[in-house]
Amino acid sequence: MPELPATATASATEAGRPTTQPRQPISLATVSCFLGVLSLVAVLCFHFPDLLTSREFRAIYTEEFARTLLLAGIAAAFITGTVAVLLDQHKRVALTGVCAATGAVLLGGSDVPFDGPISHTPYSLGLDWFVLALFFSALVFIPLEHQFARRPVAVFRKGWRTDAAYFFMSHVLVQFILIVVTATTSLVVDTAKVPHVQAWIGGLPFLAQFLLAVFVADAAQATLHRCYHRIMVLWRFHAVHHSSPELDWLAGSRVHFVETVMTRSIVLLPLLFLGFSQSAVNAYAVLVGIQAVVAHANIGVRFGWLEYLIVLPRYHHWHHARHTDYWDRNYAIHLPVIDMLMGSFKLPRDGSWPEEYGVFKQESVPEGIVAQHLAPFRGERTYDDYVH
């Protein structure tokens, strides 16, 4: 591990109390634009389900649910946009939302014809996964972060477009990622078998399998995470994730594509190798998706002893801190006990939070999703390029 400069430390906030400074509420025009564009994309998913929707994700929701949600989204986009225009609030943004909702209606709206069955295509985009994940994440976490904000971070903070682009990429390309991950793990799983262990784990009740899967997956993830921090060639990719100067529900999406494939492969490998059922693996996938958002969220609630059982915002925020004492700490994403076993657990007992986030030299990671994806491949870099 490299020696970090003492001047890069950042003190914690006194007593770790969440800020009382309110964030500006989202305007009606922004809500209209958000819902209008999502509604338009959703209608396109109905028109081209074989190309724009994920086969795996389609099994989770029903057509009736999707149509009902689409109708509500279109109606809300029209109402909020119209009110914003009448109140003379961000007219261009509001009209964008109204026009997008109008386009959704002209293309069929919630009554868009759907003949089914959906033809099987080897490759498709996960636009349905993107629309639903973005809608429900924003619906839950934007109000929570407004009400319980740890820091006065604006919804449209610096870098939000970059993080939104990562969110879009990771969801839309979900099937391509699954193909790559499956290819990297199937060979090992098919050639190296432990039938007795697989039979024992496969015979466990679902809840026991799920809890064991969380422990196994988090142990694998935390070990790889430590490698990301200690091996230079891996840190170049992982530095992208640490480059955000602010943390909120969207910031956790900032992950280099190479890191995404590596992490999912390393985590999935022991789960398949040990014979966990598909239902247990699927349940874990849902958990990691939720907890990855929660861990980065700008929520300053004190959870007390619960912070020592599961990874919550304050725990993971210290991992992202520009603080020399925490640069090599708190690698787990689910269970702090993993860090306790690895000797990397560290959490202030006084409830304090970091004051600064990001890599020690912010300029070492460029801005924008394209530049950040190219950066790890450009020239030889050392830790000094990031910390001195």
BADO-671216 format. One record per residue (C-alpha): residue in one letter; x, y, z. Coordinates in nm, 4 decimals. Last residue first. Layout:
BEGIN
+-----+----------+----------+----------+
| res |        X |        Y |        Z |
+-----+----------+----------+----------+
|   A |        X |        Y |        Z |
...
+-----+----------+----------+----------+
***
This chain:
BEGIN
+-----+----------+----------+----------+
| res |        X |        Y |        Z |
+-----+----------+----------+----------+
|   H |   0.0818 |   1.3536 |  -0.4379 |
|   V |  -0.2159 |   1.1144 |  -0.4208 |
|   Y |  -0.3318 |   1.0160 |  -0.7687 |
|   D |  -0.0225 |   1.0470 |  -0.9858 |
|   D |   0.1837 |   0.9323 |  -0.6886 |
|   Y |   0.0006 |   0.5997 |  -0.7023 |
|   T |   0.1746 |   0.5318 |  -1.0293 |
|   R |   0.0597 |   0.5773 |  -1.3858 |
|   E |   0.1780 |   0.4394 |  -1.7174 |
|   G |   0.0132 |   0.5909 |  -2.0204 |
|   R |  -0.3477 |   0.6060 |  -2.1331 |
|   F |  -0.5427 |   0.2851 |  -2.0782 |
|   P |  -0.6912 |   0.3818 |  -1.7403 |
|   A |  -0.8073 |   0.7189 |  -1.8854 |
|   L |  -1.0216 |   0.5845 |  -2.1710 |
|   H |  -1.3271 |   0.5002 |  -1.9633 |
|   Q |  -1.2979 |   0.8245 |  -1.7685 |
|   A |  -1.2752 |   1.0281 |  -2.0885 |
|   V |  -1.5926 |   0.8656 |  -2.2221 |
|   I |  -1.7892 |   0.8989 |  -1.8964 |
|   G |  -1.7091 |   1.2657 |  -1.8426 |
|   E |  -1.4568 |   1.4381 |  -1.6174 |
|   P |  -1.0926 |   1.3350 |  -1.6024 |
|   V |  -0.9402 |   1.1436 |  -1.3092 |
|   S |  -0.6004 |   1.2742 |  -1.1946 |
|   E |  -0.7532 |   1.6214 |  -1.1535 |
|   Q |  -0.9213 |   1.5097 |  -0.8318 |
|   K |  -0.5876 |   1.4487 |  -0.6614 |
|   F |  -0.6655 |   1.2788 |  -0.3310 |
|   V |  -0.9420 |   1.0725 |  -0.4891 |
|   G |  -1.2945 |   1.1649 |  -0.3848 |
|   Y |  -1.4827 |   1.2721 |  -0.0749 |
|   E |  -1.4473 |   1.5497 |   0.1807 |
|   E |  -1.5945 |   1.6252 |   0.5235 |
|   P |  -1.6189 |   1.2657 |   0.6401 |
|   W |  -1.8841 |   1.1724 |   0.8981 |
|   S |  -1.8803 |   1.1551 |   1.2786 |
|   G |  -2.0883 |   0.9148 |   1.4868 |
|   D |  -1.8578 |   0.9374 |   1.7878 |
|   R |  -1.7537 |   0.5741 |   1.7519 |
|   P |  -1.5651 |   0.6446 |   1.4312 |
|   L |  -1.5762 |   0.3430 |   1.1977 |
|   K |  -1.2814 |   0.1278 |   1.0941 |
|   F |  -1.2866 |  -0.2322 |   0.9726 |
|   S |  -0.9954 |  -0.3408 |   0.7528 |
|   G |  -0.8631 |  -0.6319 |   0.9604 |
|   M |  -0.9970 |  -0.8856 |   0.7104 |
|   L |  -1.2239 |  -1.0540 |   0.9684 |
|   M |  -1.3559 |  -0.7173 |   1.0865 |
|   D |  -1.3937 |  -0.6120 |   0.7242 |
|   I |  -1.6160 |  -0.9135 |   0.6585 |
|   V |  -1.8029 |  -0.8436 |   0.9831 |
|   P |  -1.9047 |  -0.5094 |   0.8300 |
|   L |  -2.1537 |  -0.7020 |   0.6109 |
|   H |  -2.3068 |  -0.5761 |   0.2866 |
|   I |  -2.0697 |  -0.3634 |   0.0750 |
|   A |  -1.7468 |  -0.4679 |   0.2442 |
|   Y |  -1.4270 |  -0.2728 |   0.1755 |
|   N |  -1.4336 |  -0.0605 |   0.4902 |
|   R |  -1.0728 |   0.0596 |   0.5101 |
|   D |  -0.7613 |   0.1255 |   0.2998 |
|   W |  -0.8049 |   0.4989 |   0.2343 |
|   Y |  -0.9639 |   0.5418 |   0.5751 |
|   D |  -0.6802 |   0.6785 |   0.7875 |
|   T |  -0.5508 |   0.8915 |   0.4995 |
|   H |  -0.8752 |   1.0848 |   0.4660 |
|   R |  -1.0332 |   1.1882 |   0.1393 |
|   A |  -1.3375 |   0.9831 |   0.2399 |
|   H |  -1.4880 |   0.7216 |   0.0070 |
|   H |  -1.4489 |   0.4374 |   0.2593 |
|   W |  -1.5856 |   0.6719 |   0.5238 |
|   H |  -1.8994 |   0.7118 |   0.3136 |
|   H |  -1.9367 |   0.3339 |   0.3177 |
|   Y |  -1.9905 |   0.3157 |   0.6929 |
|   R |  -2.1940 |   0.6373 |   0.7127 |
|   P |  -2.4336 |   0.5167 |   0.4402 |
|   L |  -2.5178 |   0.1698 |   0.5795 |
|   V |  -2.3295 |  -0.1604 |   0.5626 |
|   I |  -2.4978 |  -0.4163 |   0.7848 |
|   L |  -2.4340 |  -0.5431 |   1.1375 |
|   Y |  -2.2055 |  -0.2778 |   1.2872 |
|   E |  -2.4144 |   0.0094 |   1.1518 |
|   L |  -2.7177 |  -0.1508 |   1.3194 |
|   W |  -2.5675 |  -0.0560 |   1.6561 |
|   G |  -2.6653 |   0.3076 |   1.6052 |
|   F |  -2.8559 |   0.3870 |   1.2851 |
|   R |  -2.7924 |   0.7620 |   1.2775 |
|   V |  -2.9650 |   0.9245 |   0.9790 |
|   G |  -2.7475 |   1.1410 |   0.7567 |
|   I |  -2.8738 |   1.0252 |   0.4176 |
|   N |  -2.6728 |   1.1275 |   0.1127 |
|   A |  -2.6947 |   0.7812 |  -0.0410 |
|   H |  -2.3777 |   0.5892 |  -0.1291 |
|   A |  -2.4542 |   0.2824 |   0.0831 |
|   V |  -2.8251 |   0.2914 |  -0.0061 |
|   V |  -2.7620 |   0.2715 |  -0.3813 |
|   A |  -2.5232 |  -0.0228 |  -0.3550 |
|   Q |  -2.7644 |  -0.1750 |  -0.1035 |
|   I |  -3.0505 |  -0.1886 |  -0.3507 |
|   G |  -2.8618 |  -0.3456 |  -0.6401 |
|   V |  -2.6762 |  -0.5787 |  -0.4048 |
|   L |  -3.0047 |  -0.7001 |  -0.2598 |
|   V |  -3.1692 |  -0.7662 |  -0.5970 |
|   A |  -2.8676 |  -0.9658 |  -0.7149 |
|   Y |  -2.8738 |  -1.1613 |  -0.3872 |
|   A |  -3.2340 |  -1.2595 |  -0.4515 |
|   N |  -3.1392 |  -1.3752 |  -0.8010 |
|   V |  -2.8541 |  -1.5864 |  -0.6639 |
|   A |  -3.0856 |  -1.7429 |  -0.4053 |
|   S |  -3.3482 |  -1.8154 |  -0.6714 |
|   Q |  -3.0861 |  -1.9649 |  -0.9032 |
|   S |  -2.9841 |  -2.2100 |  -0.6318 |
|   F |  -2.6378 |  -2.1913 |  -0.4771 |
|   G |  -2.4083 |  -2.4657 |  -0.6043 |
|   L |  -2.0690 |  -2.3780 |  -0.4604 |
|   F |  -1.9198 |  -2.2963 |  -0.8011 |
|   L |  -2.2187 |  -2.0832 |  -0.8980 |
|   L |  -2.1959 |  -1.8615 |  -0.5912 |
|   P |  -1.8154 |  -1.8735 |  -0.5945 |
|   L |  -1.8048 |  -1.7368 |  -0.9539 |
|   L |  -2.0796 |  -1.4763 |  -0.9236 |
|   V |  -1.8738 |  -1.2400 |  -0.7085 |
|   I |  -1.5595 |  -1.2632 |  -0.9217 |
|   S |  -1.7582 |  -1.2222 |  -1.2438 |
|   R |  -1.9680 |  -0.9331 |  -1.1150 |
|   T |  -1.6580 |  -0.7522 |  -0.9944 |
|   M |  -1.4587 |  -0.8029 |  -1.3128 |
|   V |  -1.7435 |  -0.7032 |  -1.5460 |
|   T |  -1.8245 |  -0.3875 |  -1.3506 |
|   E |  -1.4561 |  -0.3016 |  -1.3134 |
|   V |  -1.4077 |  -0.3158 |  -1.6898 |
|   F |  -1.7181 |  -0.0998 |  -1.7411 |
|   H |  -1.5807 |   0.1686 |  -1.5075 |
|   V |  -1.8114 |   0.2406 |  -1.2134 |
|   R |  -1.9964 |   0.5666 |  -1.1460 |
|   S |  -2.3344 |   0.4193 |  -1.0501 |
|   G |  -2.2626 |   0.4728 |  -0.6806 |
|   A |  -2.2964 |   0.8474 |  -0.7336 |
|   L |  -2.6709 |   0.8273 |  -0.8060 |
|   W |  -2.7933 |   0.7762 |  -0.4491 |
|   D |  -2.5649 |   1.0511 |  -0.3189 |
|   L |  -2.1958 |   1.1076 |  -0.2622 |
|   E |  -2.0033 |   1.4196 |  -0.3576 |
|   P |  -1.6507 |   1.4705 |  -0.4934 |
|   S |  -1.6978 |   1.1795 |  -0.7389 |
|   S |  -1.3583 |   1.0370 |  -0.8323 |
|   H |  -1.3792 |   0.7238 |  -0.6186 |
|   H |  -1.5582 |   0.5159 |  -0.8818 |
|   V |  -1.3129 |   0.6309 |  -1.1494 |
|   A |  -1.0236 |   0.5408 |  -0.9202 |
|   H |  -1.1387 |   0.1790 |  -0.9536 |
|   F |  -1.0114 |   0.1532 |  -1.3111 |
|   R |  -0.6655 |   0.2949 |  -1.2435 |
|   W |  -0.6684 |   0.1088 |  -0.9118 |
|   L |  -0.6626 |  -0.2236 |  -1.0967 |
|   V |  -0.3299 |  -0.1538 |  -1.2694 |
|   M |  -0.1929 |  -0.0144 |  -0.9440 |
|   I |  -0.2714 |  -0.3086 |  -0.7207 |
|   R |  -0.3565 |  -0.2035 |  -0.3636 |
|   H |  -0.6934 |  -0.0322 |  -0.3924 |
|   Y |  -0.8512 |  -0.2600 |  -0.6515 |
|   C |  -0.7000 |  -0.5568 |  -0.4667 |
|   R |  -0.8903 |  -0.4520 |  -0.1545 |
|   H |  -1.2084 |  -0.4488 |  -0.3608 |
|   L |  -1.1307 |  -0.7987 |  -0.4875 |
|   T |  -1.1167 |  -0.9250 |  -0.1306 |
|   A |  -1.4293 |  -0.7267 |  -0.0404 |
|   Q |  -1.6220 |  -0.8701 |  -0.3358 |
|   A |  -1.5280 |  -1.2300 |  -0.2581 |
|   A |  -1.6181 |  -1.1904 |   0.1101 |
|   D |  -1.9368 |  -1.0086 |   0.0108 |
|   A |  -2.0383 |  -1.2926 |  -0.2204 |
|   V |  -1.9769 |  -1.5609 |   0.0419 |
|   F |  -2.1616 |  -1.3714 |   0.3164 |
|   V |  -2.4574 |  -1.2777 |   0.0961 |
|   A |  -2.4761 |  -1.6332 |  -0.0399 |
|   L |  -2.4878 |  -1.7706 |   0.3156 |
|   L |  -2.7842 |  -1.5460 |   0.3942 |
|   F |  -2.9616 |  -1.6465 |   0.0718 |
|   Q |  -2.8962 |  -2.0174 |   0.1129 |
|   A |  -3.0293 |  -2.0104 |   0.4699 |
|   L |  -3.3397 |  -1.8229 |   0.3554 |
|   F |  -3.4004 |  -2.0654 |   0.0664 |
|   P |  -3.3747 |  -2.3801 |   0.2773 |
|   L |  -3.0509 |  -2.5786 |   0.2345 |
|   G |  -3.0383 |  -2.8714 |  -0.0074 |
|   G |  -2.8460 |  -2.6836 |  -0.2754 |
|   I |  -2.5784 |  -2.6020 |  -0.0184 |
|   W |  -2.5305 |  -2.9689 |   0.0711 |
|   A |  -2.5496 |  -3.0915 |  -0.2901 |
|   Q |  -2.3004 |  -2.8288 |  -0.4051 |
|   V |  -2.0608 |  -2.9203 |  -0.1255 |
|   H |  -2.0795 |  -3.2894 |  -0.2142 |
|   P |  -2.0597 |  -3.2237 |  -0.5893 |
|   V |  -1.7463 |  -3.0051 |  -0.5824 |
|   K |  -1.7044 |  -2.9227 |  -0.9504 |
|   A |  -1.4235 |  -2.7607 |  -1.1449 |
|   T |  -1.4679 |  -2.7875 |  -1.5218 |
|   D |  -1.8174 |  -2.6476 |  -1.5675 |
|   V |  -1.7829 |  -2.3765 |  -1.3021 |
|   V |  -1.4468 |  -2.2619 |  -1.4344 |
|   L |  -1.5664 |  -2.2444 |  -1.7946 |
|   S |  -1.8980 |  -2.0835 |  -1.7002 |
|   T |  -1.7446 |  -1.7900 |  -1.5133 |
|   T |  -1.5937 |  -1.5697 |  -1.7838 |
|   A |  -1.8635 |  -1.6465 |  -2.0408 |
|   T |  -2.1397 |  -1.5779 |  -1.7901 |
|   V |  -1.9858 |  -1.2406 |  -1.7034 |
|   V |  -1.9578 |  -1.1413 |  -2.0694 |
|   I |  -2.3153 |  -1.2464 |  -2.1483 |
|   L |  -2.4489 |  -1.0849 |  -1.8311 |
|   I |  -2.2757 |  -0.7569 |  -1.9196 |
|   F |  -2.4296 |  -0.7673 |  -2.2665 |
|   Q |  -2.7707 |  -0.8283 |  -2.1085 |
|   V |  -2.7310 |  -0.5390 |  -1.8633 |
|   L |  -2.6235 |  -0.2919 |  -2.1316 |
|   V |  -2.9206 |  -0.0623 |  -2.0725 |
|   H |  -2.8818 |  -0.0816 |  -1.6963 |
|   S |  -2.5080 |  -0.0230 |  -1.6557 |
|   M |  -2.4993 |   0.2340 |  -1.9360 |
|   F |  -2.7903 |   0.4439 |  -1.8107 |
|   F |  -2.6576 |   0.4589 |  -1.4553 |
|   Y |  -2.3126 |   0.5467 |  -1.5919 |
|   A |  -2.4665 |   0.8283 |  -1.7985 |
|   A |  -2.6544 |   0.9483 |  -1.4901 |
|   D |  -2.3234 |   0.9577 |  -1.3014 |
|   T |  -2.1665 |   1.1729 |  -1.5726 |
|   R |  -2.4694 |   1.4008 |  -1.5858 |
|   W |  -2.4642 |   1.4367 |  -1.2082 |
|   G |  -2.1023 |   1.5548 |  -1.2114 |
|   K |  -2.1616 |   1.8845 |  -1.0344 |
|   R |  -2.4888 |   1.8680 |  -0.8488 |
|   F |  -2.8304 |   1.8343 |  -1.0084 |
|   V |  -2.9978 |   1.7003 |  -0.6950 |
|   A |  -2.8144 |   1.9649 |  -0.4943 |
|   V |  -2.5949 |   1.8509 |  -0.2054 |
|   P |  -2.6583 |   2.0200 |   0.1294 |
|   R |  -2.4808 |   1.7460 |   0.3291 |
|   R |  -2.6239 |   1.4680 |   0.5481 |
|   A |  -2.9637 |   1.5131 |   0.3834 |
|   F |  -3.2536 |   1.3634 |   0.5800 |
|   Q |  -3.5581 |   1.5218 |   0.4138 |
|   H |  -3.4116 |   1.5988 |   0.0725 |
|   E |  -3.2125 |   1.2759 |   0.0665 |
|   L |  -3.5265 |   1.0789 |   0.1482 |
|   P |  -3.7303 |   1.2671 |  -0.1144 |
|   I |  -3.4642 |   1.1985 |  -0.3820 |
|   F |  -3.4170 |   0.8403 |  -0.2641 |
|   V |  -3.7569 |   0.6789 |  -0.3090 |
|   L |  -3.9024 |   0.8262 |  -0.6289 |
|   A |  -3.5570 |   0.8647 |  -0.7841 |
|   S |  -3.4778 |   0.4979 |  -0.7289 |
|   F |  -3.8279 |   0.3978 |  -0.8428 |
|   F |  -3.8097 |   0.5891 |  -1.1709 |
|   L |  -3.4458 |   0.5117 |  -1.2478 |
|   A |  -3.4892 |   0.1383 |  -1.1891 |
|   L |  -3.8128 |   0.1237 |  -1.3888 |
|   V |  -3.6775 |   0.3134 |  -1.6893 |
|   F |  -3.3350 |   0.1423 |  -1.6930 |
|   W |  -3.4779 |  -0.2097 |  -1.6583 |
|   D |  -3.7192 |  -0.1387 |  -1.9431 |
|   L |  -3.4311 |  -0.0008 |  -2.1510 |
|   G |  -3.2379 |  -0.3250 |  -2.1070 |
|   L |  -3.1015 |  -0.3467 |  -2.4598 |
|   S |  -3.1167 |  -0.6651 |  -2.6628 |
|   Y |  -2.8840 |  -0.9326 |  -2.7947 |
|   P |  -2.9429 |  -1.2946 |  -2.8957 |
|   T |  -3.2996 |  -1.2214 |  -3.0053 |
|   H |  -3.5998 |  -1.4317 |  -2.9098 |
|   S |  -3.9302 |  -1.3107 |  -3.0464 |
|   I |  -4.1741 |  -1.1630 |  -2.7981 |
|   P |  -4.5089 |  -1.3363 |  -2.7957 |
|   G |  -4.6559 |  -1.0875 |  -2.8383 |
|   D |  -4.9133 |  -0.8555 |  -2.9988 |
|   F |  -4.8617 |  -0.5371 |  -2.8014 |
|   P |  -5.0630 |  -0.2387 |  -2.9107 |
|   V |  -4.9964 |   0.0871 |  -2.7219 |
|   D |  -5.2906 |   0.1460 |  -2.4912 |
|   S |  -5.0735 |   0.3139 |  -2.2248 |
|   G |  -4.9692 |   0.5703 |  -2.4823 |
|   G |  -5.0029 |   0.4645 |  -2.8445 |
|   L |  -4.7236 |   0.6439 |  -3.0279 |
|   L |  -4.9198 |   0.9697 |  -3.0255 |
|   V |  -4.9530 |   0.9395 |  -2.6480 |
|   A |  -4.5778 |   0.8952 |  -2.5971 |
|   G |  -4.5095 |   1.1899 |  -2.8270 |
|   T |  -4.7461 |   1.4016 |  -2.6191 |
|   A |  -4.5577 |   1.2946 |  -2.3055 |
|   A |  -4.2321 |   1.4040 |  -2.4689 |
|   C |  -4.3907 |   1.7359 |  -2.5722 |
|   V |  -4.5201 |   1.7956 |  -2.2187 |
|   G |  -4.1809 |   1.7178 |  -2.0667 |
|   T |  -3.9955 |   1.9405 |  -2.3106 |
|   L |  -4.2555 |   2.2114 |  -2.2490 |
|   A |  -4.1721 |   2.2001 |  -1.8785 |
|   V |  -3.7985 |   2.2311 |  -1.9433 |
|   R |  -3.8543 |   2.5235 |  -2.1766 |
|   K |  -4.0995 |   2.6910 |  -1.9390 |
|   H |  -3.8707 |   2.6874 |  -1.6363 |
|   Q |  -4.1416 |   2.8250 |  -1.4071 |
|   D |  -4.3940 |   3.0653 |  -1.5630 |
|   L |  -4.6676 |   2.9559 |  -1.3212 |
|   L |  -4.8896 |   2.8544 |  -1.6129 |
|   V |  -4.5943 |   2.6721 |  -1.7718 |
|   A |  -4.5181 |   2.4868 |  -1.4469 |
|   V |  -4.8846 |   2.3892 |  -1.4066 |
|   T |  -4.8911 |   2.2486 |  -1.7598 |
|   G |  -4.5714 |   2.0510 |  -1.7065 |
|   T |  -4.6880 |   1.9071 |  -1.3754 |
|   I |  -5.0217 |   1.7959 |  -1.5222 |
|   F |  -4.8924 |   1.6617 |  -1.8539 |
|   A |  -4.6025 |   1.4699 |  -1.6963 |
|   A |  -4.8323 |   1.3321 |  -1.4246 |
|   A |  -5.0748 |   1.1978 |  -1.6854 |
|   I |  -4.7963 |   1.0356 |  -1.8880 |
|   G |  -4.6399 |   0.8769 |  -1.5798 |
|   A |  -4.9713 |   0.7460 |  -1.4459 |
|   L |  -5.0529 |   0.5858 |  -1.7809 |
|   L |  -4.7061 |   0.4284 |  -1.7987 |
|   L |  -4.7369 |   0.2882 |  -1.4462 |
|   T |  -5.0682 |   0.1273 |  -1.5350 |
|   R |  -4.9264 |  -0.0123 |  -1.8603 |
|   A |  -4.6185 |  -0.1592 |  -1.6885 |
|   F |  -4.8250 |  -0.3206 |  -1.4131 |
|   E |  -5.0645 |  -0.4723 |  -1.6672 |
|   E |  -4.7736 |  -0.6116 |  -1.8705 |
|   T |  -4.6402 |  -0.7879 |  -1.5624 |
|   Y |  -4.3026 |  -0.7440 |  -1.3900 |
|   I |  -4.0182 |  -0.9789 |  -1.2955 |
|   A |  -4.0031 |  -1.2045 |  -1.6029 |
|   R |  -3.9361 |  -0.9036 |  -1.8244 |
|   F |  -3.6068 |  -0.8560 |  -1.6371 |
|   E |  -3.4444 |  -1.1702 |  -1.7740 |
|   R |  -3.5567 |  -1.1043 |  -2.1322 |
|   S |  -3.4251 |  -0.7483 |  -2.1194 |
|   T |  -3.6145 |  -0.4914 |  -2.3218 |
|   L |  -3.5218 |  -0.2762 |  -2.6211 |
|   L |  -3.4767 |  -0.5192 |  -2.9114 |
|   D |  -3.7410 |  -0.7882 |  -2.8535 |
|   P |  -3.9706 |  -0.5380 |  -2.6841 |
|   F |  -3.9835 |  -0.3014 |  -2.9844 |
|   H |  -4.3201 |  -0.1225 |  -2.9687 |
|   F |  -4.3704 |  -0.1733 |  -2.5958 |
|   C |  -4.0153 |  -0.0538 |  -2.5252 |
|   L |  -4.0836 |   0.2532 |  -2.7412 |
|   V |  -4.3765 |   0.3326 |  -2.5130 |
|   A |  -4.1429 |   0.3130 |  -2.2119 |
|   V |  -3.8956 |   0.5539 |  -2.3750 |
|   L |  -4.1730 |   0.8091 |  -2.4239 |
|   S |  -4.2893 |   0.7631 |  -2.0661 |
|   L |  -3.9347 |   0.8096 |  -1.9347 |
|   V |  -3.9044 |   1.1341 |  -2.1332 |
|   G |  -4.2344 |   1.2668 |  -2.0022 |
|   L |  -4.1663 |   1.1626 |  -1.6436 |
|   F |  -3.8325 |   1.3431 |  -1.6217 |
|   C |  -3.9473 |   1.6479 |  -1.8175 |
|   S |  -4.2589 |   1.6843 |  -1.6041 |
|   V |  -4.0657 |   1.6405 |  -1.2797 |
|   T |  -3.8135 |   1.9006 |  -1.3959 |
|   A |  -4.0913 |   2.1466 |  -1.4780 |
|   L |  -4.2541 |   2.0868 |  -1.1400 |
|   S |  -3.9298 |   2.2008 |  -0.9780 |
|   I |  -3.7188 |   1.9761 |  -0.7570 |
|   P |  -3.6948 |   2.1049 |  -0.4022 |
|   Q |  -3.3891 |   2.3112 |  -0.3031 |
|   R |  -3.1913 |   2.1355 |  -0.0345 |
|   P |  -3.2470 |   2.2276 |   0.3269 |
|   Q |  -2.9615 |   2.3247 |   0.5606 |
|   T |  -3.0050 |   2.1166 |   0.8735 |
|   T |  -2.6856 |   1.9204 |   0.8137 |
|   P |  -2.6668 |   1.5752 |   0.9583 |
|   R |  -2.4917 |   1.5438 |   1.2938 |
|   G |  -2.1514 |   1.3754 |   1.2832 |
|   A |  -2.0617 |   1.4906 |   1.6329 |
|   E |  -1.8433 |   1.7629 |   1.4802 |
|   T |  -1.7788 |   1.6919 |   1.1174 |
|   A |  -1.4780 |   1.4780 |   1.0442 |
|   S |  -1.1405 |   1.6171 |   0.9554 |
|   A |  -0.9881 |   1.5782 |   0.6125 |
|   T |  -0.6455 |   1.4338 |   0.5497 |
|   A |  -0.4540 |   1.5152 |   0.2344 |
|   T |  -0.1733 |   1.6948 |   0.4132 |
|   A |  -0.0575 |   1.3656 |   0.5623 |
|   P |   0.0465 |   1.2478 |   0.2196 |
|   L |  -0.0265 |   0.8823 |   0.1470 |
|   E |   0.2285 |   0.6056 |   0.1671 |
|   P |   0.1444 |   0.3429 |  -0.0920 |
|   M |   0.0000 |   0.0000 |   0.0000 |
+-----+----------+----------+----------+
***
